[in-house]
Amino acid sequence: MKQHDMQPAPGAHRDRERAGRGISGGRGKTAGRGQKGQNARSGGTKRPYFEGGQLPLVRRLPHLRGFNNKWRVAYTPVNVERLNEFQPGVEVTPDLMAAYGLIKPSDKRIKVLGEGEVDRPLTVKAHKFSAAARAKILAAGGAVEELPQA
C-alpha cells in the first residue's frame, strides 16, 4: 500500500455542509436560519451568557473572596507517633515514608509534628520539624536531620 492509496474507513468522513448555495444544496434560501427574527439577521447572535434580560447567572453568583499566596510553601504533616511503624535504628527518609504509606508520594516537603510519642531511636530526615517533635525524637535516642529546602 502506498500513501496515495490510503483512505479513511467508509462512513468515517462526511463532507462539510455548505449553507446558502441554492435549493439543490438542501440548505439554500434561508440557509438553515429559519424565516425572520434576530438570529436570521447578520450579526444577530446574542452574547454567550445573555439570558433574555434576566440578570445572568455569572452576575448573580458572589465573587470568590480572598487570594492565593503564590509564595506559600506546602508541607505534608507527619506526626511522631506514626514513626513507631519503623524498626529501631532505621534512617527514615521521605521515600521510605511513602513506601510505608505514611504519606503519598509527591513533590511536597515534609514537616514532622509532635503529636503522640516515639519509643525507638530513629534517624529522621525531613524538611522541617516542630520543636516538640524534635525534642521527642532526640529524647528517644534518635537523630534529626533537616533536608535542604530545594
Order of alpha helices (4+ residues) and beta strands (2+ residues): alpha-beta-beta-alpha-beta-beta-beta-alpha-beta
